[in-house]
Amino acid sequence: MSFGERIAIKSRREIERMRDVGRFTAEILLELRERAQPGVTTGELDQIARKALEKRGLNSPFLGYGPGGVRPYPAVLCTSINEVIVHGIPGPRELREGDIVSLDFGVESGGWHGDSAVTIPVGPVAAEAMRLIETTRNALELGIAQMIPGNRLSDIGFAVQTRAENEGYGVVRQFVGHGIGRQMHEAPQVPNYGRPGRGPRLKAGMVFAIEPMVNVGSERAKVLEDEWTAVTVDGSLSAHFEHTVLITDDGPEILTRI
């Protein structure tokens, strides 16, 4: 990770565009959450997402994405069940009662991007699964709370790591958050771990996608042969939450919350 990369400061007009695309992202993700029920396949959820994009005249930044020679991603949605950390590819697998599933979704509109994820229970789930979900959601909130002008970039990850590790969980290091705007992935990388007080000062107008990934067991991940699906090395459960967040003079503004 390079702290020397330039971090874009969005103008007032650009921020308004990002508010719009963030709202679209949140609206569609809410619809997907409601449709993620036992017996529904992950492929069906992807089709629901595609139709929602088409209905609104929006584009998917996920579909066809393939950095560094990785095969292009074949869907508009990531569906990561149980031990899958991120980038689960939708297909014929049915959701079952007791599963937890991360829905990671992005929108592109007019050259601007929104990105958000949520992990939800499928019907009743084990107490440990709910504790993981709630801890990861709270870790995201605590990380976002650090997004105030004058703080350092690493303060975000330190808050996430502290919350998760206090519960005995592992914080994934292989995947990180990121700046977002004209591109889905902009500078800087935003780790979910690290020592506080390091990296560039945060300034109003910066926009980051903050996305803790937390495992019940080891923080280590491995990527399967499809070149996308990342799973826990020990088969333990994983949860993932994400918001696109604007730093303002009055504190963080979550652009993908409705």
Contacts in CASP RR format, 6 or more apart in sequence:
PFRMAT RR
TARGET T0000
AUTHOR 0000-0000-0000
METHOD contacts of the structure
MODEL  1
MSFGERIAIKSRREIERMRDVGRFTAEILLELRERAQPGVTTGELDQIAR
KALEKRGLNSPFLGYGPGGVRPYPAVLCTSINEVIVHGIPGPRELREGDI
VSLDFGVESGGWHGDSAVTIPVGPVAAEAMRLIETTRNALELGIAQMIPG
NRLSDIGFAVQTRAENEGYGVVRQFVGHGIGRQMHEAPQVPNYGRPGRGP
RLKAGMVFAIEPMVNVGSERAKVLEDEWTAVTVDGSLSAHFEHTVLITDD
GPEILTRI
1 176 0 8 1.000
1 188 0 8 1.000
1 189 0 8 1.000
1 191 0 8 1.000
2 187 0 8 1.000
2 188 0 8 1.000
2 189 0 8 1.000
3 153 0 8 1.000
3 188 0 8 1.000
3 198 0 8 1.000
3 199 0 8 1.000
3 200 0 8 1.000
4 188 0 8 1.000
4 200 0 8 1.000
5 187 0 8 1.000
5 188 0 8 1.000
6 187 0 8 1.000
7 179 0 8 1.000
7 186 0 8 1.000
7 187 0 8 1.000
7 188 0 8 1.000
7 200 0 8 1.000
7 203 0 8 1.000
7 206 0 8 1.000
8 179 0 8 1.000
8 181 0 8 1.000
8 182 0 8 1.000
8 186 0 8 1.000
8 187 0 8 1.000
8 206 0 8 1.000
8 207 0 8 1.000
9 203 0 8 1.000
9 204 0 8 1.000
9 205 0 8 1.000
9 206 0 8 1.000
10 18 0 8 1.000
10 181 0 8 1.000
10 205 0 8 1.000
10 206 0 8 1.000
10 207 0 8 1.000
10 246 0 8 1.000
14 112 0 8 1.000
14 181 0 8 1.000
15 205 0 8 1.000
15 207 0 8 1.000
15 246 0 8 1.000
17 109 0 8 1.000
17 110 0 8 1.000
17 111 0 8 1.000
17 112 0 8 1.000
18 112 0 8 1.000
18 114 0 8 1.000
18 181 0 8 1.000
18 207 0 8 1.000
18 244 0 8 1.000
18 246 0 8 1.000
18 255 0 8 1.000
19 246 0 8 1.000
19 255 0 8 1.000
20 109 0 8 1.000
20 112 0 8 1.000
21 107 0 8 1.000
21 108 0 8 1.000
21 109 0 8 1.000
21 110 0 8 1.000
21 112 0 8 1.000
21 113 0 8 1.000
21 114 0 8 1.000
21 255 0 8 1.000
22 107 0 8 1.000
22 114 0 8 1.000
22 116 0 8 1.000
22 244 0 8 1.000
22 255 0 8 1.000
22 256 0 8 1.000
23 255 0 8 1.000
23 256 0 8 1.000
23 258 0 8 1.000
24 56 0 8 1.000
24 58 0 8 1.000
24 107 0 8 1.000
24 109 0 8 1.000
24 114 0 8 1.000
25 105 0 8 1.000
25 106 0 8 1.000
25 107 0 8 1.000
25 114 0 8 1.000
25 115 0 8 1.000
25 116 0 8 1.000
25 244 0 8 1.000
25 256 0 8 1.000
26 116 0 8 1.000
26 256 0 8 1.000
26 257 0 8 1.000
26 258 0 8 1.000
27 258 0 8 1.000
28 49 0 8 1.000
28 52 0 8 1.000
28 53 0 8 1.000
28 56 0 8 1.000
28 105 0 8 1.000
28 107 0 8 1.000
29 103 0 8 1.000
29 105 0 8 1.000
29 116 0 8 1.000
29 117 0 8 1.000
29 118 0 8 1.000
29 256 0 8 1.000
30 258 0 8 1.000
31 48 0 8 1.000
31 52 0 8 1.000
32 45 0 8 1.000
32 48 0 8 1.000
32 49 0 8 1.000
32 77 0 8 1.000
32 103 0 8 1.000
32 105 0 8 1.000
33 103 0 8 1.000
33 118 0 8 1.000
33 120 0 8 1.000
35 44 0 8 1.000
35 45 0 8 1.000
35 48 0 8 1.000
36 45 0 8 1.000
36 95 0 8 1.000
36 101 0 8 1.000
36 103 0 8 1.000
36 120 0 8 1.000
36 122 0 8 1.000
37 95 0 8 1.000
37 122 0 8 1.000
37 123 0 8 1.000
38 94 0 8 1.000
38 95 0 8 1.000
38 96 0 8 1.000
38 97 0 8 1.000
38 122 0 8 1.000
38 123 0 8 1.000
39 94 0 8 1.000
39 95 0 8 1.000
39 96 0 8 1.000
40 94 0 8 1.000
40 95 0 8 1.000
41 90 0 8 1.000
41 91 0 8 1.000
41 92 0 8 1.000
41 93 0 8 1.000
41 94 0 8 1.000
41 95 0 8 1.000
42 77 0 8 1.000
42 79 0 8 1.000
42 81 0 8 1.000
42 88 0 8 1.000
42 90 0 8 1.000
42 91 0 8 1.000
42 92 0 8 1.000
42 93 0 8 1.000
42 95 0 8 1.000
42 101 0 8 1.000
43 75 0 8 1.000
43 79 0 8 1.000
43 90 0 8 1.000
43 91 0 8 1.000
43 92 0 8 1.000
45 77 0 8 1.000
45 79 0 8 1.000
45 90 0 8 1.000
45 103 0 8 1.000
46 75 0 8 1.000
46 76 0 8 1.000
46 77 0 8 1.000
46 79 0 8 1.000
46 90 0 8 1.000
46 91 0 8 1.000
49 60 0 8 1.000
49 76 0 8 1.000
49 77 0 8 1.000
49 105 0 8 1.000
50 60 0 8 1.000
50 76 0 8 1.000
53 59 0 8 1.000
53 60 0 8 1.000
53 76 0 8 1.000
53 107 0 8 1.000
57 109 0 8 1.000
58 107 0 8 1.000
58 108 0 8 1.000
58 109 0 8 1.000
59 107 0 8 1.000
59 108 0 8 1.000
59 109 0 8 1.000
60 76 0 8 1.000
60 106 0 8 1.000
60 107 0 8 1.000
60 108 0 8 1.000
61 106 0 8 1.000
61 107 0 8 1.000
61 108 0 8 1.000
61 113 0 8 1.000
61 114 0 8 1.000
61 115 0 8 1.000
61 184 0 8 1.000
62 73 0 8 1.000
62 75 0 8 1.000
62 76 0 8 1.000
62 77 0 8 1.000
62 78 0 8 1.000
62 105 0 8 1.000
62 106 0 8 1.000
63 73 0 8 1.000
63 74 0 8 1.000
63 75 0 8 1.000
63 76 0 8 1.000
64 72 0 8 1.000
64 73 0 8 1.000
64 74 0 8 1.000
65 72 0 8 1.000
65 73 0 8 1.000
65 184 0 8 1.000
66 72 0 8 1.000
66 73 0 8 1.000
67 185 0 8 1.000
70 227 0 8 1.000
70 228 0 8 1.000
71 226 0 8 1.000
71 227 0 8 1.000
71 228 0 8 1.000
73 87 0 8 1.000
73 89 0 8 1.000
73 228 0 8 1.000
74 89 0 8 1.000
75 89 0 8 1.000
75 90 0 8 1.000
76 105 0 8 1.000
76 106 0 8 1.000
77 90 0 8 1.000
77 103 0 8 1.000
77 104 0 8 1.000
77 105 0 8 1.000
78 86 0 8 1.000
78 87 0 8 1.000
78 88 0 8 1.000
78 89 0 8 1.000
78 90 0 8 1.000
78 102 0 8 1.000
78 103 0 8 1.000
78 104 0 8 1.000
78 105 0 8 1.000
78 117 0 8 1.000
79 88 0 8 1.000
79 89 0 8 1.000
79 90 0 8 1.000
79 91 0 8 1.000
79 101 0 8 1.000
79 102 0 8 1.000
79 103 0 8 1.000
79 104 0 8 1.000
80 86 0 8 1.000
80 87 0 8 1.000
80 88 0 8 1.000
80 101 0 8 1.000
80 102 0 8 1.000
80 104 0 8 1.000
80 229 0 8 1.000
80 230 0 8 1.000
80 238 0 8 1.000
80 240 0 8 1.000
81 88 0 8 1.000
81 93 0 8 1.000
81 95 0 8 1.000
81 99 0 8 1.000
81 100 0 8 1.000
81 101 0 8 1.000
81 102 0 8 1.000
82 99 0 8 1.000
82 100 0 8 1.000
82 101 0 8 1.000
82 237 0 8 1.000
82 238 0 8 1.000
83 231 0 8 1.000
83 232 0 8 1.000
83 235 0 8 1.000
83 236 0 8 1.000
83 237 0 8 1.000
83 238 0 8 1.000
84 102 0 8 1.000
84 229 0 8 1.000
84 230 0 8 1.000
84 231 0 8 1.000
84 238 0 8 1.000
85 102 0 8 1.000
85 172 0 8 1.000
85 175 0 8 1.000
85 213 0 8 1.000
85 215 0 8 1.000
85 221 0 8 1.000
85 230 0 8 1.000
85 231 0 8 1.000
85 232 0 8 1.000
85 238 0 8 1.000
85 240 0 8 1.000
86 102 0 8 1.000
86 104 0 8 1.000
86 175 0 8 1.000
86 213 0 8 1.000
86 230 0 8 1.000
86 240 0 8 1.000
87 104 0 8 1.000
87 228 0 8 1.000
87 229 0 8 1.000
87 230 0 8 1.000
88 228 0 8 1.000
88 229 0 8 1.000
88 230 0 8 1.000
89 226 0 8 1.000
89 228 0 8 1.000
89 229 0 8 1.000
95 101 0 8 1.000
95 122 0 8 1.000
96 122 0 8 1.000
97 122 0 8 1.000
97 123 0 8 1.000
97 124 0 8 1.000
98 121 0 8 1.000
98 122 0 8 1.000
98 123 0 8 1.000
98 124 0 8 1.000
98 125 0 8 1.000
98 126 0 8 1.000
98 129 0 8 1.000
99 121 0 8 1.000
99 122 0 8 1.000
99 125 0 8 1.000
100 119 0 8 1.000
100 120 0 8 1.000
100 121 0 8 1.000
100 122 0 8 1.000
100 125 0 8 1.000
100 129 0 8 1.000
100 132 0 8 1.000
100 133 0 8 1.000
100 237 0 8 1.000
100 239 0 8 1.000
101 119 0 8 1.000
101 120 0 8 1.000
101 122 0 8 1.000
102 117 0 8 1.000
102 118 0 8 1.000
102 119 0 8 1.000
102 238 0 8 1.000
102 239 0 8 1.000
102 240 0 8 1.000
103 117 0 8 1.000
103 118 0 8 1.000
103 119 0 8 1.000
103 120 0 8 1.000
104 115 0 8 1.000
104 116 0 8 1.000
104 117 0 8 1.000
104 240 0 8 1.000
104 242 0 8 1.000
105 115 0 8 1.000
105 116 0 8 1.000
105 117 0 8 1.000
106 113 0 8 1.000
106 114 0 8 1.000
106 115 0 8 1.000
106 116 0 8 1.000
106 184 0 8 1.000
107 113 0 8 1.000
107 114 0 8 1.000
108 114 0 8 1.000
108 184 0 8 1.000
111 182 0 8 1.000
112 181 0 8 1.000
112 182 0 8 1.000
113 180 0 8 1.000
113 181 0 8 1.000
113 182 0 8 1.000
113 183 0 8 1.000
113 184 0 8 1.000
113 244 0 8 1.000
114 180 0 8 1.000
114 181 0 8 1.000
114 184 0 8 1.000
114 209 0 8 1.000
114 244 0 8 1.000
114 255 0 8 1.000
114 256 0 8 1.000
115 180 0 8 1.000
115 184 0 8 1.000
115 209 0 8 1.000
115 211 0 8 1.000
115 242 0 8 1.000
115 244 0 8 1.000
115 256 0 8 1.000
116 209 0 8 1.000
116 242 0 8 1.000
116 243 0 8 1.000
116 244 0 8 1.000
116 256 0 8 1.000
117 211 0 8 1.000
117 240 0 8 1.000
117 241 0 8 1.000
117 242 0 8 1.000
118 241 0 8 1.000
118 242 0 8 1.000
119 133 0 8 1.000
119 136 0 8 1.000
119 137 0 8 1.000
119 239 0 8 1.000
119 240 0 8 1.000
119 241 0 8 1.000
120 133 0 8 1.000
121 129 0 8 1.000
121 130 0 8 1.000
121 133 0 8 1.000
128 216 0 8 1.000
128 237 0 8 1.000
129 237 0 8 1.000
131 167 0 8 1.000
132 169 0 8 1.000
132 214 0 8 1.000
132 216 0 8 1.000
132 237 0 8 1.000
132 238 0 8 1.000
132 239 0 8 1.000
133 239 0 8 1.000
135 163 0 8 1.000
135 164 0 8 1.000
135 167 0 8 1.000
135 169 0 8 1.000
135 214 0 8 1.000
135 239 0 8 1.000
136 164 0 8 1.000
136 212 0 8 1.000
136 213 0 8 1.000
136 214 0 8 1.000
136 239 0 8 1.000
136 240 0 8 1.000
136 241 0 8 1.000
137 239 0 8 1.000
137 241 0 8 1.000
138 163 0 8 1.000
139 159 0 8 1.000
139 160 0 8 1.000
139 163 0 8 1.000
139 164 0 8 1.000
139 192 0 8 1.000
139 212 0 8 1.000
139 214 0 8 1.000
139 241 0 8 1.000
140 160 0 8 1.000
140 210 0 8 1.000
140 211 0 8 1.000
140 212 0 8 1.000
140 241 0 8 1.000
140 242 0 8 1.000
140 243 0 8 1.000
142 159 0 8 1.000
142 160 0 8 1.000
142 162 0 8 1.000
142 163 0 8 1.000
143 155 0 8 1.000
143 156 0 8 1.000
143 157 0 8 1.000
143 159 0 8 1.000
143 160 0 8 1.000
143 210 0 8 1.000
143 212 0 8 1.000
144 156 0 8 1.000
144 210 0 8 1.000
144 243 0 8 1.000
144 245 0 8 1.000
144 252 0 8 1.000
144 254 0 8 1.000
145 159 0 8 1.000
145 252 0 8 1.000
146 155 0 8 1.000
146 156 0 8 1.000
146 157 0 8 1.000
146 158 0 8 1.000
146 159 0 8 1.000
147 156 0 8 1.000
147 202 0 8 1.000
147 208 0 8 1.000
147 210 0 8 1.000
147 245 0 8 1.000
147 247 0 8 1.000
147 251 0 8 1.000
147 252 0 8 1.000
148 202 0 8 1.000
148 247 0 8 1.000
148 251 0 8 1.000
148 252 0 8 1.000
149 201 0 8 1.000
149 202 0 8 1.000
149 203 0 8 1.000
149 204 0 8 1.000
149 247 0 8 1.000
149 249 0 8 1.000
149 251 0 8 1.000
150 201 0 8 1.000
150 202 0 8 1.000
150 203 0 8 1.000
151 197 0 8 1.000
151 201 0 8 1.000
151 202 0 8 1.000
152 196 0 8 1.000
152 197 0 8 1.000
152 198 0 8 1.000
152 199 0 8 1.000
152 200 0 8 1.000
152 201 0 8 1.000
152 202 0 8 1.000
153 188 0 8 1.000
153 190 0 8 1.000
153 198 0 8 1.000
153 199 0 8 1.000
153 200 0 8 1.000
153 202 0 8 1.000
154 191 0 8 1.000
154 194 0 8 1.000
154 195 0 8 1.000
154 196 0 8 1.000
154 197 0 8 1.000
154 198 0 8 1.000
154 199 0 8 1.000
155 196 0 8 1.000
155 197 0 8 1.000
155 202 0 8 1.000
156 190 0 8 1.000
156 208 0 8 1.000
156 210 0 8 1.000
157 190 0 8 1.000
157 191 0 8 1.000
157 192 0 8 1.000
157 193 0 8 1.000
157 194 0 8 1.000
158 193 0 8 1.000
158 194 0 8 1.000
158 195 0 8 1.000
158 196 0 8 1.000
158 197 0 8 1.000
160 171 0 8 1.000
160 192 0 8 1.000
160 193 0 8 1.000
160 210 0 8 1.000
160 212 0 8 1.000
161 171 0 8 1.000
161 192 0 8 1.000
161 193 0 8 1.000
161 194 0 8 1.000
164 170 0 8 1.000
164 171 0 8 1.000
164 192 0 8 1.000
164 212 0 8 1.000
164 214 0 8 1.000
165 171 0 8 1.000
169 214 0 8 1.000
169 215 0 8 1.000
169 216 0 8 1.000
169 217 0 8 1.000
170 214 0 8 1.000
170 215 0 8 1.000
170 216 0 8 1.000
170 217 0 8 1.000
170 218 0 8 1.000
170 219 0 8 1.000
171 192 0 8 1.000
171 193 0 8 1.000
171 212 0 8 1.000
171 213 0 8 1.000
171 214 0 8 1.000
171 215 0 8 1.000
171 219 0 8 1.000
172 192 0 8 1.000
172 213 0 8 1.000
172 214 0 8 1.000
172 215 0 8 1.000
172 219 0 8 1.000
172 221 0 8 1.000
172 238 0 8 1.000
173 191 0 8 1.000
173 192 0 8 1.000
173 193 0 8 1.000
173 219 0 8 1.000
174 220 0 8 1.000
174 221 0 8 1.000
174 230 0 8 1.000
175 211 0 8 1.000
175 213 0 8 1.000
175 221 0 8 1.000
175 230 0 8 1.000
176 189 0 8 1.000
176 190 0 8 1.000
176 191 0 8 1.000
176 192 0 8 1.000
176 211 0 8 1.000
177 189 0 8 1.000
177 190 0 8 1.000
177 191 0 8 1.000
177 192 0 8 1.000
177 208 0 8 1.000
177 209 0 8 1.000
177 210 0 8 1.000
177 211 0 8 1.000
177 242 0 8 1.000
178 184 0 8 1.000
178 185 0 8 1.000
178 186 0 8 1.000
178 188 0 8 1.000
178 189 0 8 1.000
178 190 0 8 1.000
178 208 0 8 1.000
178 209 0 8 1.000
179 185 0 8 1.000
179 186 0 8 1.000
179 187 0 8 1.000
179 188 0 8 1.000
179 190 0 8 1.000
179 206 0 8 1.000
179 207 0 8 1.000
179 208 0 8 1.000
179 209 0 8 1.000
180 186 0 8 1.000
180 207 0 8 1.000
180 208 0 8 1.000
180 209 0 8 1.000
180 244 0 8 1.000
181 207 0 8 1.000
188 200 0 8 1.000
188 208 0 8 1.000
190 208 0 8 1.000
190 209 0 8 1.000
190 210 0 8 1.000
192 211 0 8 1.000
192 212 0 8 1.000
192 213 0 8 1.000
202 247 0 8 1.000
203 247 0 8 1.000
204 247 0 8 1.000
204 248 0 8 1.000
204 249 0 8 1.000
205 246 0 8 1.000
205 247 0 8 1.000
205 248 0 8 1.000
206 246 0 8 1.000
206 247 0 8 1.000
207 244 0 8 1.000
207 245 0 8 1.000
207 246 0 8 1.000
207 247 0 8 1.000
207 255 0 8 1.000
208 244 0 8 1.000
208 245 0 8 1.000
208 247 0 8 1.000
209 242 0 8 1.000
209 243 0 8 1.000
209 244 0 8 1.000
209 245 0 8 1.000
210 242 0 8 1.000
210 243 0 8 1.000
210 245 0 8 1.000
211 240 0 8 1.000
211 241 0 8 1.000
211 242 0 8 1.000
211 243 0 8 1.000
212 240 0 8 1.000
212 241 0 8 1.000
213 238 0 8 1.000
213 239 0 8 1.000
213 240 0 8 1.000
214 238 0 8 1.000
214 239 0 8 1.000
214 240 0 8 1.000
215 232 0 8 1.000
215 236 0 8 1.000
215 237 0 8 1.000
215 238 0 8 1.000
216 232 0 8 1.000
216 236 0 8 1.000
216 237 0 8 1.000
216 238 0 8 1.000
217 232 0 8 1.000
217 234 0 8 1.000
217 236 0 8 1.000
218 232 0 8 1.000
218 233 0 8 1.000
218 234 0 8 1.000
218 236 0 8 1.000
220 232 0 8 1.000
220 233 0 8 1.000
220 234 0 8 1.000
221 230 0 8 1.000
221 231 0 8 1.000
221 232 0 8 1.000
221 233 0 8 1.000
222 230 0 8 1.000
222 231 0 8 1.000
222 233 0 8 1.000
223 229 0 8 1.000
223 230 0 8 1.000
224 230 0 8 1.000
224 231 0 8 1.000
231 238 0 8 1.000
232 238 0 8 1.000
242 256 0 8 1.000
243 254 0 8 1.000
243 255 0 8 1.000
243 256 0 8 1.000
243 257 0 8 1.000
244 254 0 8 1.000
244 255 0 8 1.000
244 256 0 8 1.000
245 252 0 8 1.000
245 253 0 8 1.000
245 254 0 8 1.000
245 255 0 8 1.000
246 252 0 8 1.000
246 253 0 8 1.000
246 254 0 8 1.000
246 255 0 8 1.000
247 253 0 8 1.000
END
